Amino acid sequence: MRHDETAAKLADLYTQQFGGKASGRYRIPEKLLRELMGRRRLYPEDRIAISRALFELGYVLIDMDSFFVVMSVNSFVNYRRVSKEAL
């Protein structure tokens, strides 16, 4: 599966009901992501390409080493901003 197809599937999963929730952020093990792509390994280039394609769809892919988290970009909009004075 190509990177853009993988990103589309990951974005689609965000809207599906599973794990006791109607929709929203989720985590996916690296092994399952490799299976989704039909790959034995994920290389840094693959991670970057999937992340970029997913970002274009409005989602963020967070690499947590053994698994990935998918969140909506909108989740970050209301985070507080650091000011120069705070530094």
PDB file with one MODEL, atoms N, CA, C and O in Angstrom:
MODEL        1
ATOM      1  N   MET A   1       0.848  -1.173   0.000  1.00  0.00           N
ATOM      2  CA  MET A   1       0.000   0.000   0.000  1.00  0.00           C
ATOM      3  C   MET A   1       0.893   1.235   0.000  1.00  0.00           C
ATOM      4  O   MET A   1       1.896   1.282   0.712  1.00  0.00           O
ATOM      5  N   ARG A   2       0.532   2.220  -0.789  1.00  0.00           N
ATOM      6  CA  ARG A   2       1.302   3.456  -0.869  1.00  0.00           C
ATOM      7  C   ARG A   2       1.097   4.306   0.372  1.00  0.00           C
ATOM      8  O   ARG A   2       0.158   4.094   1.139  1.00  0.00           O
ATOM      9  N   HIS A   3       1.991   5.273   0.561  1.00  0.00           N
ATOM     10  CA  HIS A   3       1.934   6.134   1.744  1.00  0.00           C
ATOM     11  C   HIS A   3       0.631   6.917   1.818  1.00  0.00           C
ATOM     12  O   HIS A   3       0.042   7.034   2.892  1.00  0.00           O
ATOM     13  N   ASP A   4       0.171   7.458   0.686  1.00  0.00           N
ATOM     14  CA  ASP A   4      -1.065   8.240   0.703  1.00  0.00           C
ATOM     15  C   ASP A   4      -2.281   7.360   0.969  1.00  0.00           C
ATOM     16  O   ASP A   4      -3.234   7.804   1.609  1.00  0.00           O
ATOM     17  N   GLU A   5      -2.260   6.131   0.491  1.00  0.00           N
ATOM     18  CA  GLU A   5      -3.345   5.191   0.766  1.00  0.00           C
ATOM     19  C   GLU A   5      -3.354   4.795   2.240  1.00  0.00           C
ATOM     20  O   GLU A   5      -4.414   4.667   2.852  1.00  0.00           O
ATOM     21  N   THR A   6      -2.172   4.606   2.795  1.00  0.00           N
ATOM     22  CA  THR A   6      -2.048   4.277   4.212  1.00  0.00           C
ATOM     23  C   THR A   6      -2.568   5.428   5.057  1.00  0.00           C
ATOM     24  O   THR A   6      -3.297   5.210   6.024  1.00  0.00           O
ATOM     25  N   ALA A   7      -2.198   6.648   4.700  1.00  0.00           N
ATOM     26  CA  ALA A   7      -2.661   7.827   5.434  1.00  0.00           C
ATOM     27  C   ALA A   7      -4.184   7.946   5.367  1.00  0.00           C
ATOM     28  O   ALA A   7      -4.825   8.283   6.362  1.00  0.00           O
ATOM     29  N   ALA A   8      -4.761   7.671   4.202  1.00  0.00           N
ATOM     30  CA  ALA A   8      -6.214   7.732   4.049  1.00  0.00           C
ATOM     31  C   ALA A   8      -6.902   6.699   4.949  1.00  0.00           C
ATOM     32  O   ALA A   8      -7.936   6.987   5.552  1.00  0.00           O
ATOM     33  N   LYS A   9      -6.334   5.513   5.034  1.00  0.00           N
ATOM     34  CA  LYS A   9      -6.898   4.468   5.902  1.00  0.00           C
ATOM     35  C   LYS A   9      -6.788   4.878   7.364  1.00  0.00           C
ATOM     36  O   LYS A   9      -7.732   4.690   8.131  1.00  0.00           O
ATOM     37  N   LEU A  10      -5.644   5.438   7.759  1.00  0.00           N
ATOM     38  CA  LEU A  10      -5.463   5.894   9.138  1.00  0.00           C
ATOM     39  C   LEU A  10      -6.439   7.025   9.470  1.00  0.00           C
ATOM     40  O   LEU A  10      -6.984   7.065  10.572  1.00  0.00           O
ATOM     41  N   ALA A  11      -6.661   7.937   8.533  1.00  0.00           N
ATOM     42  CA  ALA A  11      -7.620   9.028   8.735  1.00  0.00           C
ATOM     43  C   ALA A  11      -9.034   8.476   8.861  1.00  0.00           C
ATOM     44  O   ALA A  11      -9.821   8.949   9.680  1.00  0.00           O
ATOM     45  N   ASP A  12      -9.352   7.479   8.051  1.00  0.00           N
ATOM     46  CA  ASP A  12     -10.673   6.851   8.109  1.00  0.00           C
ATOM     47  C   ASP A  12     -10.898   6.173   9.460  1.00  0.00           C
ATOM     48  O   ASP A  12     -11.999   6.226  10.009  1.00  0.00           O
ATOM     49  N   LEU A  13      -9.865   5.542   9.990  1.00  0.00           N
ATOM     50  CA  LEU A  13      -9.991   4.886  11.299  1.00  0.00           C
ATOM     51  C   LEU A  13     -10.335   5.890  12.398  1.00  0.00           C
ATOM     52  O   LEU A  13     -10.987   5.532  13.379  1.00  0.00           O
ATOM     53  N   TYR A  14      -9.906   7.139  12.244  1.00  0.00           N
ATOM     54  CA  TYR A  14     -10.173   8.176  13.232  1.00  0.00           C
ATOM     55  C   TYR A  14     -11.674   8.385  13.414  1.00  0.00           C
ATOM     56  O   TYR A  14     -12.128   8.732  14.504  1.00  0.00           O
ATOM     57  N   THR A  15     -12.434   8.177  12.359  1.00  0.00           N
ATOM     58  CA  THR A  15     -13.881   8.414  12.410  1.00  0.00           C
ATOM     59  C   THR A  15     -14.680   7.166  12.758  1.00  0.00           C
ATOM     60  O   THR A  15     -15.894   7.246  12.948  1.00  0.00           O
ATOM     61  N   GLN A  16     -14.025   6.023  12.846  1.00  0.00           N
ATOM     62  CA  GLN A  16     -14.728   4.767  13.109  1.00  0.00           C
ATOM     63  C   GLN A  16     -14.844   4.461  14.598  1.00  0.00           C
ATOM     64  O   GLN A  16     -14.025   4.897  15.407  1.00  0.00           O
ATOM     65  N   GLN A  17     -15.866   3.712  14.932  1.00  0.00           N
ATOM     66  CA  GLN A  17     -16.085   3.293  16.307  1.00  0.00           C
ATOM     67  C   GLN A  17     -15.308   2.007  16.589  1.00  0.00           C
ATOM     68  O   GLN A  17     -15.461   1.012  15.880  1.00  0.00           O
ATOM     69  N   PHE A  18     -14.479   2.037  17.623  1.00  0.00           N
ATOM     70  CA  PHE A  18     -13.787   0.844  18.119  1.00  0.00           C
ATOM     71  C   PHE A  18     -13.168   1.189  19.463  1.00  0.00           C
ATOM     72  O   PHE A  18     -13.039   2.364  19.808  1.00  0.00           O
ATOM     73  N   GLY A  19     -12.790   0.183  20.213  1.00  0.00           N
ATOM     74  CA  GLY A  19     -12.153   0.399  21.512  1.00  0.00           C
ATOM     75  C   GLY A  19     -13.040   1.101  22.522  1.00  0.00           C
ATOM     76  O   GLY A  19     -12.541   1.752  23.440  1.00  0.00           O
ATOM     77  N   GLY A  20     -14.360   0.974  22.363  1.00  0.00           N
ATOM     78  CA  GLY A  20     -15.280   1.588  23.308  1.00  0.00           C
ATOM     79  C   GLY A  20     -15.547   3.068  23.075  1.00  0.00           C
ATOM     80  O   GLY A  20     -16.228   3.702  23.881  1.00  0.00           O
ATOM     81  N   LYS A  21     -15.027   3.629  21.992  1.00  0.00           N
ATOM     82  CA  LYS A  21     -15.240   5.049  21.685  1.00  0.00           C
ATOM     83  C   LYS A  21     -15.870   5.184  20.303  1.00  0.00           C
ATOM     84  O   LYS A  21     -15.626   4.370  19.412  1.00  0.00           O
ATOM     85  N   ALA A  22     -16.675   6.214  20.144  1.00  0.00           N
ATOM     86  CA  ALA A  22     -17.355   6.440  18.860  1.00  0.00           C
ATOM     87  C   ALA A  22     -16.371   6.876  17.767  1.00  0.00           C
ATOM     88  O   ALA A  22     -16.519   6.502  16.603  1.00  0.00           O
ATOM     89  N   SER A  23     -15.386   7.656  18.148  1.00  0.00           N
ATOM     90  CA  SER A  23     -14.360   8.131  17.204  1.00  0.00           C
ATOM     91  C   SER A  23     -13.272   8.838  18.001  1.00  0.00           C
ATOM     92  O   SER A  23     -13.363   8.966  19.222  1.00  0.00           O
ATOM     93  N   GLY A  24     -12.245   9.293  17.296  1.00  0.00           N
ATOM     94  CA  GLY A  24     -11.209  10.074  17.955  1.00  0.00           C
ATOM     95  C   GLY A  24      -9.838   9.446  17.899  1.00  0.00           C
ATOM     96  O   GLY A  24      -9.592   8.474  17.186  1.00  0.00           O
ATOM     97  N   ARG A  25      -8.947  10.044  18.684  1.00  0.00           N
ATOM     98  CA  ARG A  25      -7.535   9.641  18.667  1.00  0.00           C
ATOM     99  C   ARG A  25      -7.395   8.164  19.012  1.00  0.00           C
ATOM    100  O   ARG A  25      -8.219   7.581  19.716  1.00  0.00           O
ATOM    101  N   TYR A  26      -6.331   7.590  18.493  1.00  0.00           N
ATOM    102  CA  TYR A  26      -6.071   6.175  18.740  1.00  0.00           C
ATOM    103  C   TYR A  26      -4.591   5.889  18.566  1.00  0.00           C
ATOM    104  O   TYR A  26      -3.835   6.713  18.052  1.00  0.00           O
ATOM    105  N   ARG A  27      -4.197   4.707  19.004  1.00  0.00           N
ATOM    106  CA  ARG A  27      -2.822   4.249  18.804  1.00  0.00           C
ATOM    107  C   ARG A  27      -2.845   2.978  17.987  1.00  0.00           C
ATOM    108  O   ARG A  27      -3.779   2.180  18.065  1.00  0.00           O
ATOM    109  N   ILE A  28      -1.796   2.808  17.201  1.00  0.00           N
ATOM    110  CA  ILE A  28      -1.681   1.626  16.353  1.00  0.00           C
ATOM    111  C   ILE A  28      -0.260   1.080  16.496  1.00  0.00           C
ATOM    112  O   ILE A  28       0.708   1.827  16.351  1.00  0.00           O
ATOM    113  N   PRO A  29      -0.129  -0.212  16.778  1.00  0.00           N
ATOM    114  CA  PRO A  29       1.217  -0.783  16.911  1.00  0.00           C
ATOM    115  C   PRO A  29       1.972  -0.729  15.582  1.00  0.00           C
ATOM    116  O   PRO A  29       1.369  -0.808  14.511  1.00  0.00           O
ATOM    117  N   GLU A  30       3.282  -0.596  15.665  1.00  0.00           N
ATOM    118  CA  GLU A  30       4.100  -0.564  14.456  1.00  0.00           C
ATOM    119  C   GLU A  30       3.884  -1.821  13.619  1.00  0.00           C
ATOM    120  O   GLU A  30       3.838  -1.753  12.390  1.00  0.00           O
ATOM    121  N   LYS A  31       3.751  -2.960  14.278  1.00  0.00           N
ATOM    122  CA  LYS A  31       3.546  -4.221  13.566  1.00  0.00           C
ATOM    123  C   LYS A  31       2.283  -4.161  12.704  1.00  0.00           C
ATOM    124  O   LYS A  31       2.296  -4.604  11.556  1.00  0.00           O
ATOM    125  N   LEU A  32       1.200  -3.619  13.248  1.00  0.00           N
ATOM    126  CA  LEU A  32      -0.052  -3.532  12.503  1.00  0.00           C
ATOM    127  C   LEU A  32       0.058  -2.525  11.354  1.00  0.00           C
ATOM    128  O   LEU A  32      -0.532  -2.730  10.292  1.00  0.00           O
ATOM    129  N   LEU A  33       0.804  -1.448  11.561  1.00  0.00           N
ATOM    130  CA  LEU A  33       1.025  -0.480  10.487  1.00  0.00           C
ATOM    131  C   LEU A  33       1.838  -1.104   9.358  1.00  0.00           C
ATOM    132  O   LEU A  33       1.557  -0.870   8.183  1.00  0.00           O
ATOM    133  N   ARG A  34       2.842  -1.893   9.713  1.00  0.00           N
ATOM    134  CA  ARG A  34       3.626  -2.607   8.689  1.00  0.00           C
ATOM    135  C   ARG A  34       2.729  -3.555   7.902  1.00  0.00           C
ATOM    136  O   ARG A  34       2.824  -3.631   6.677  1.00  0.00           O
ATOM    137  N   GLU A  35       1.858  -4.278   8.604  1.00  0.00           N
ATOM    138  CA  GLU A  35       0.932  -5.196   7.930  1.00  0.00           C
ATOM    139  C   GLU A  35      -0.001  -4.435   6.994  1.00  0.00           C
ATOM    140  O   GLU A  35      -0.268  -4.884   5.879  1.00  0.00           O
ATOM    141  N   LEU A  36      -0.495  -3.290   7.444  1.00  0.00           N
ATOM    142  CA  LEU A  36      -1.374  -2.461   6.620  1.00  0.00           C
ATOM    143  C   LEU A  36      -0.686  -2.051   5.322  1.00  0.00           C
ATOM    144  O   LEU A  36      -1.311  -2.014   4.263  1.00  0.00           O
ATOM    145  N   MET A  37       0.599  -1.746   5.413  1.00  0.00           N
ATOM    146  CA  MET A  37       1.362  -1.326   4.239  1.00  0.00           C
ATOM    147  C   MET A  37       1.887  -2.501   3.418  1.00  0.00           C
ATOM    148  O   MET A  37       2.344  -2.319   2.289  1.00  0.00           O
ATOM    149  N   GLY A  38       1.821  -3.700   3.982  1.00  0.00           N
ATOM    150  CA  GLY A  38       2.368  -4.854   3.275  1.00  0.00           C
ATOM    151  C   GLY A  38       3.887  -4.850   3.276  1.00  0.00           C
ATOM    152  O   GLY A  38       4.521  -5.264   2.306  1.00  0.00           O
ATOM    153  N   ARG A  39       4.464  -4.378   4.377  1.00  0.00           N
ATOM    154  CA  ARG A  39       5.919  -4.260   4.497  1.00  0.00           C
ATOM    155  C   ARG A  39       6.448  -5.064   5.671  1.00  0.00           C
ATOM    156  O   ARG A  39       5.744  -5.291   6.655  1.00  0.00           O
ATOM    157  N   ARG A  40       7.700  -5.494   5.553  1.00  0.00           N
ATOM    158  CA  ARG A  40       8.370  -6.175   6.668  1.00  0.00           C
ATOM    159  C   ARG A  40       9.020  -5.174   7.592  1.00  0.00           C
ATOM    160  O   ARG A  40       9.222  -5.447   8.776  1.00  0.00           O
ATOM    161  N   ARG A  41       9.353  -3.999   7.046  1.00  0.00           N
ATOM    162  CA  ARG A  41      10.004  -2.948   7.839  1.00  0.00           C
ATOM    163  C   ARG A  41       9.449  -1.589   7.459  1.00  0.00           C
ATOM    164  O   ARG A  41       8.995  -1.374   6.335  1.00  0.00           O
ATOM    165  N   LEU A  42       9.496  -0.674   8.419  1.00  0.00           N
ATOM    166  CA  LEU A  42       9.197   0.725   8.149  1.00  0.00           C
ATOM    167  C   LEU A  42      10.508   1.494   8.280  1.00  0.00           C
ATOM    168  O   LEU A  42      11.170   1.439   9.316  1.00  0.00           O
ATOM    169  N   TYR A  43      10.865   2.194   7.244  1.00  0.00           N
ATOM    170  CA  TYR A  43      12.078   2.983   7.248  1.00  0.00           C
ATOM    171  C   TYR A  43      11.747   4.431   7.609  1.00  0.00           C
ATOM    172  O   TYR A  43      10.592   4.846   7.515  1.00  0.00           O
ATOM    173  N   PRO A  44      12.747   5.192   8.017  1.00  0.00           N
ATOM    174  CA  PRO A  44      12.482   6.599   8.360  1.00  0.00           C
ATOM    175  C   PRO A  44      11.761   7.354   7.235  1.00  0.00           C
ATOM    176  O   PRO A  44      10.912   8.203   7.506  1.00  0.00           O
ATOM    177  N   GLU A  45      12.089   7.055   5.998  1.00  0.00           N
ATOM    178  CA  GLU A  45      11.425   7.706   4.861  1.00  0.00           C
ATOM    179  C   GLU A  45       9.933   7.378   4.826  1.00  0.00           C
ATOM    180  O   GLU A  45       9.111   8.227   4.483  1.00  0.00           O
ATOM    181  N   ASP A  46       9.591   6.126   5.187  1.00  0.00           N
ATOM    182  CA  ASP A  46       8.182   5.724   5.224  1.00  0.00           C
ATOM    183  C   ASP A  46       7.429   6.498   6.301  1.00  0.00           C
ATOM    184  O   ASP A  46       6.322   6.983   6.065  1.00  0.00           O
ATOM    185  N   ARG A  47       8.027   6.609   7.470  1.00  0.00           N
ATOM    186  CA  ARG A  47       7.403   7.322   8.587  1.00  0.00           C
ATOM    187  C   ARG A  47       7.153   8.779   8.224  1.00  0.00           C
ATOM    188  O   ARG A  47       6.094   9.331   8.521  1.00  0.00           O
ATOM    189  N   ILE A  48       8.130   9.391   7.584  1.00  0.00           N
ATOM    190  CA  ILE A  48       7.993  10.794   7.182  1.00  0.00           C
ATOM    191  C   ILE A  48       6.908  10.945   6.119  1.00  0.00           C
ATOM    192  O   ILE A  48       6.085  11.857   6.196  1.00  0.00           O
ATOM    193  N   ALA A  49       6.905  10.058   5.135  1.00  0.00           N
ATOM    194  CA  ALA A  49       5.921  10.145   4.044  1.00  0.00           C
ATOM    195  C   ALA A  49       4.498   9.934   4.557  1.00  0.00           C
ATOM    196  O   ALA A  49       3.582  10.643   4.140  1.00  0.00           O
ATOM    197  N   ILE A  50       4.302   8.974   5.449  1.00  0.00           N
ATOM    198  CA  ILE A  50       2.975   8.741   6.019  1.00  0.00           C
ATOM    199  C   ILE A  50       2.563   9.950   6.854  1.00  0.00           C
ATOM    200  O   ILE A  50       1.424  10.410   6.766  1.00  0.00           O
ATOM    201  N   SER A  51       3.474  10.456   7.653  1.00  0.00           N
ATOM    202  CA  SER A  51       3.195  11.613   8.505  1.00  0.00           C
ATOM    203  C   SER A  51       2.781  12.823   7.668  1.00  0.00           C
ATOM    204  O   SER A  51       1.819  13.513   8.006  1.00  0.00           O
ATOM    205  N   ARG A  52       3.499  13.079   6.585  1.00  0.00           N
ATOM    206  CA  ARG A  52       3.181  14.224   5.715  1.00  0.00           C
ATOM    207  C   ARG A  52       1.824  14.047   5.045  1.00  0.00           C
ATOM    208  O   ARG A  52       1.022  14.980   4.996  1.00  0.00           O
ATOM    209  N   ALA A  53       1.571  12.846   4.529  1.00  0.00           N
ATOM    210  CA  ALA A  53       0.293  12.581   3.858  1.00  0.00           C
ATOM    211  C   ALA A  53      -0.865  12.697   4.846  1.00  0.00           C
ATOM    212  O   ALA A  53      -1.928  13.211   4.497  1.00  0.00           O
ATOM    213  N   LEU A  54      -0.669  12.231   6.061  1.00  0.00           N
ATOM    214  CA  LEU A  54      -1.711  12.303   7.087  1.00  0.00           C
ATOM    215  C   LEU A  54      -1.944  13.756   7.500  1.00  0.00           C
ATOM    216  O   LEU A  54      -3.082  14.165   7.729  1.00  0.00           O
ATOM    217  N   PHE A  55      -0.869  14.531   7.593  1.00  0.00           N
ATOM    218  CA  PHE A  55      -0.999  15.950   7.948  1.00  0.00           C
ATOM    219  C   PHE A  55      -1.817  16.699   6.903  1.00  0.00           C
ATOM    220  O   PHE A  55      -2.601  17.584   7.243  1.00  0.00           O
ATOM    221  N   GLU A  56      -1.637  16.348   5.638  1.00  0.00           N
ATOM    222  CA  GLU A  56      -2.422  16.966   4.561  1.00  0.00           C
ATOM    223  C   GLU A  56      -3.913  16.689   4.717  1.00  0.00           C
ATOM    224  O   GLU A  56      -4.748  17.448   4.227  1.00  0.00           O
ATOM    225  N   LEU A  57      -4.242  15.589   5.407  1.00  0.00           N
ATOM    226  CA  LEU A  57      -5.642  15.222   5.632  1.00  0.00           C
ATOM    227  C   LEU A  57      -6.176  15.782   6.951  1.00  0.00           C
ATOM    228  O   LEU A  57      -7.341  15.577   7.293  1.00  0.00           O
ATOM    229  N   GLY A  58      -5.313  16.494   7.693  1.00  0.00           N
ATOM    230  CA  GLY A  58      -5.756  17.121   8.936  1.00  0.00           C
ATOM    231  C   GLY A  58      -5.471  16.325  10.193  1.00  0.00           C
ATOM    232  O   GLY A  58      -6.104  16.538  11.227  1.00  0.00           O
ATOM    233  N   TYR A  59      -4.514  15.403  10.105  1.00  0.00           N
ATOM    234  CA  TYR A  59      -4.179  14.559  11.259  1.00  0.00           C
ATOM    235  C   TYR A  59      -2.673  14.573  11.502  1.00  0.00           C
ATOM    236  O   TYR A  59      -1.885  14.882  10.608  1.00  0.00           O
ATOM    237  N   VAL A  60      -2.298  14.234  12.719  1.00  0.00           N
ATOM    238  CA  VAL A  60      -0.896  14.189  13.109  1.00  0.00           C
ATOM    239  C   VAL A  60      -0.548  12.758  13.482  1.00  0.00           C
ATOM    240  O   VAL A  60      -1.300  12.090  14.193  1.00  0.00           O
ATOM    241  N   LEU A  61       0.596  12.292  12.996  1.00  0.00           N
ATOM    242  CA  LEU A  61       1.111  10.969  13.347  1.00  0.00           C
ATOM    243  C   LEU A  61       2.266  11.171  14.318  1.00  0.00           C
ATOM    244  O   LEU A  61       3.260  11.817  13.986  1.00  0.00           O
ATOM    245  N   ILE A  62       2.130  10.616  15.519  1.00  0.00           N
ATOM    246  CA  ILE A  62       3.158  10.760  16.547  1.00  0.00           C
ATOM    247  C   ILE A  62       3.830   9.408  16.740  1.00  0.00           C
ATOM    248  O   ILE A  62       3.181   8.424  17.095  1.00  0.00           O
ATOM    249  N   ASP A  63       5.130   9.370  16.504  1.00  0.00           N
ATOM    250  CA  ASP A  63       5.913   8.140  16.622  1.00  0.00           C
ATOM    251  C   ASP A  63       6.336   7.960  18.077  1.00  0.00           C
ATOM    252  O   ASP A  63       7.080   8.777  18.619  1.00  0.00           O
ATOM    253  N   MET A  64       5.860   6.895  18.702  1.00  0.00           N
ATOM    254  CA  MET A  64       6.166   6.611  20.103  1.00  0.00           C
ATOM    255  C   MET A  64       7.088   5.396  20.222  1.00  0.00           C
ATOM    256  O   MET A  64       7.056   4.702  21.239  1.00  0.00           O
ATOM    257  N   ASP A  65       7.895   5.132  19.220  1.00  0.00           N
ATOM    258  CA  ASP A  65       8.857   4.031  19.113  1.00  0.00           C
ATOM    259  C   ASP A  65       8.199   2.691  18.810  1.00  0.00           C
ATOM    260  O   ASP A  65       8.427   2.149  17.729  1.00  0.00           O
ATOM    261  N   SER A  66       7.401   2.134  19.701  1.00  0.00           N
ATOM    262  CA  SER A  66       6.802   0.823  19.441  1.00  0.00           C
ATOM    263  C   SER A  66       5.371   0.922  18.910  1.00  0.00           C
ATOM    264  O   SER A  66       4.799  -0.079  18.477  1.00  0.00           O
ATOM    265  N   PHE A  67       4.794   2.121  18.944  1.00  0.00           N
ATOM    266  CA  PHE A  67       3.463   2.333  18.391  1.00  0.00           C
ATOM    267  C   PHE A  67       3.354   3.779  17.909  1.00  0.00           C
ATOM    268  O   PHE A  67       4.215   4.611  18.195  1.00  0.00           O
ATOM    269  N   PHE A  68       2.288   4.057  17.177  1.00  0.00           N
ATOM    270  CA  PHE A  68       2.032   5.398  16.662  1.00  0.00           C
ATOM    271  C   PHE A  68       0.692   5.887  17.205  1.00  0.00           C
ATOM    272  O   PHE A  68      -0.219   5.091  17.437  1.00  0.00           O
ATOM    273  N   VAL A  69       0.579   7.186  17.403  1.00  0.00           N
ATOM    274  CA  VAL A  69      -0.674   7.810  17.822  1.00  0.00           C
ATOM    275  C   VAL A  69      -1.150   8.678  16.673  1.00  0.00           C
ATOM    276  O   VAL A  69      -0.364   9.394  16.052  1.00  0.00           O
ATOM    277  N   VAL A  70      -2.449   8.608  16.394  1.00  0.00           N
ATOM    278  CA  VAL A  70      -3.065   9.456  15.377  1.00  0.00           C
ATOM    279  C   VAL A  70      -4.034  10.397  16.084  1.00  0.00           C
ATOM    280  O   VAL A  70      -4.932   9.963  16.806  1.00  0.00           O
ATOM    281  N   MET A  71      -3.832  11.701  15.859  1.00  0.00           N
ATOM    282  CA  MET A  71      -4.684  12.728  16.463  1.00  0.00           C
ATOM    283  C   MET A  71      -5.067  13.759  15.409  1.00  0.00           C
ATOM    284  O   MET A  71      -4.356  13.947  14.422  1.00  0.00           O
ATOM    285  N   SER A  72      -6.180  14.413  15.627  1.00  0.00           N
ATOM    286  CA  SER A  72      -6.598  15.495  14.750  1.00  0.00           C
ATOM    287  C   SER A  72      -5.735  16.726  15.003  1.00  0.00           C
ATOM    288  O   SER A  72      -5.363  17.013  16.141  1.00  0.00           O
ATOM    289  N   VAL A  73      -5.424  17.439  13.942  1.00  0.00           N
ATOM    290  CA  VAL A  73      -4.677  18.688  14.072  1.00  0.00           C
ATOM    291  C   VAL A  73      -5.458  19.662  14.949  1.00  0.00           C
ATOM    292  O   VAL A  73      -4.863  20.459  15.674  1.00  0.00           O
ATOM    293  N   ASN A  74      -6.779  19.602  14.889  1.00  0.00           N
ATOM    294  CA  ASN A  74      -7.619  20.496  15.689  1.00  0.00           C
ATOM    295  C   ASN A  74      -7.424  20.289  17.186  1.00  0.00           C
ATOM    296  O   ASN A  74      -7.728  21.183  17.975  1.00  0.00           O
ATOM    297  N   SER A  75      -6.928  19.139  17.584  1.00  0.00           N
ATOM    298  CA  SER A  75      -6.674  18.871  18.997  1.00  0.00           C
ATOM    299  C   SER A  75      -5.647  19.831  19.574  1.00  0.00           C
ATOM    300  O   SER A  75      -5.629  20.071  20.781  1.00  0.00           O
ATOM    301  N   PHE A  76      -4.798  20.379  18.725  1.00  0.00           N
ATOM    302  CA  PHE A  76      -3.702  21.229  19.180  1.00  0.00           C
ATOM    303  C   PHE A  76      -4.033  22.719  19.142  1.00  0.00           C
ATOM    304  O   PHE A  76      -3.261  23.536  19.643  1.00  0.00           O
ATOM    305  N   VAL A  77      -5.162  23.076  18.558  1.00  0.00           N
ATOM    306  CA  VAL A  77      -5.510  24.481  18.364  1.00  0.00           C
ATOM    307  C   VAL A  77      -5.658  25.220  19.692  1.00  0.00           C
ATOM    308  O   VAL A  77      -5.235  26.371  19.802  1.00  0.00           O
ATOM    309  N   ASN A  78      -6.239  24.594  20.683  1.00  0.00           N
ATOM    310  CA  ASN A  78      -6.523  25.272  21.948  1.00  0.00           C
ATOM    311  C   ASN A  78      -5.408  25.156  22.978  1.00  0.00           C
ATOM    312  O   ASN A  78      -5.585  25.577  24.121  1.00  0.00           O
ATOM    313  N   TYR A  79      -4.272  24.599  22.602  1.00  0.00           N
ATOM    314  CA  TYR A  79      -3.148  24.532  23.541  1.00  0.00           C
ATOM    315  C   TYR A  79      -2.661  25.944  23.843  1.00  0.00           C
ATOM    316  O   TYR A  79      -2.698  26.818  22.977  1.00  0.00           O
ATOM    317  N   ARG A  80      -2.214  26.160  25.046  1.00  0.00           N
ATOM    318  CA  ARG A  80      -1.704  27.482  25.407  1.00  0.00           C
ATOM    319  C   ARG A  80      -0.366  27.742  24.720  1.00  0.00           C
ATOM    320  O   ARG A  80       0.412  26.820  24.475  1.00  0.00           O
ATOM    321  N   ARG A  81      -0.118  28.986  24.422  1.00  0.00           N
ATOM    322  CA  ARG A  81       1.091  29.394  23.701  1.00  0.00           C
ATOM    323  C   ARG A  81       2.129  29.908  24.681  1.00  0.00           C
ATOM    324  O   ARG A  81       1.799  30.537  25.686  1.00  0.00           O
ATOM    325  N   VAL A  82       3.361  29.639  24.381  1.00  0.00           N
ATOM    326  CA  VAL A  82       4.461  30.164  25.179  1.00  0.00           C
ATOM    327  C   VAL A  82       4.803  31.553  24.684  1.00  0.00           C
ATOM    328  O   VAL A  82       4.972  31.765  23.483  1.00  0.00           O
ATOM    329  N   SER A  83       4.903  32.484  25.584  1.00  0.00           N
ATOM    330  CA  SER A  83       5.287  33.846  25.224  1.00  0.00           C
ATOM    331  C   SER A  83       6.778  34.042  25.501  1.00  0.00           C
ATOM    332  O   SER A  83       7.416  33.236  26.179  1.00  0.00           O
ATOM    333  N   LYS A  84       7.297  35.108  24.971  1.00  0.00           N
ATOM    334  CA  LYS A  84       8.706  35.429  25.197  1.00  0.00           C
ATOM    335  C   LYS A  84       8.961  35.663  26.682  1.00  0.00           C
ATOM    336  O   LYS A  84      10.013  35.297  27.208  1.00  0.00           O
ATOM    337  N   GLU A  85       8.006  36.266  27.339  1.00  0.00           N
ATOM    338  CA  GLU A  85       8.131  36.555  28.764  1.00  0.00           C
ATOM    339  C   GLU A  85       8.197  35.276  29.600  1.00  0.00           C
ATOM    340  O   GLU A  85       8.869  35.237  30.631  1.00  0.00           O
ATOM    341  N   ALA A  86       7.507  34.245  29.159  1.00  0.00           N
ATOM    342  CA  ALA A  86       7.502  32.982  29.901  1.00  0.00           C
ATOM    343  C   ALA A  86       8.848  32.282  29.820  1.00  0.00           C
ATOM    344  O   ALA A  86       9.208  31.521  30.719  1.00  0.00           O
ATOM    345  N   LEU A  87       9.593  32.533  28.752  1.00  0.00           N
ATOM    346  CA  LEU A  87      10.907  31.927  28.606  1.00  0.00           C
ATOM    347  C   LEU A  87      11.916  32.612  29.493  1.00  0.00           C
ATOM    348  O   LEU A  87      13.087  32.233  29.503  1.00  0.00           O
TER     349      LEU A  87
ENDMDL
END
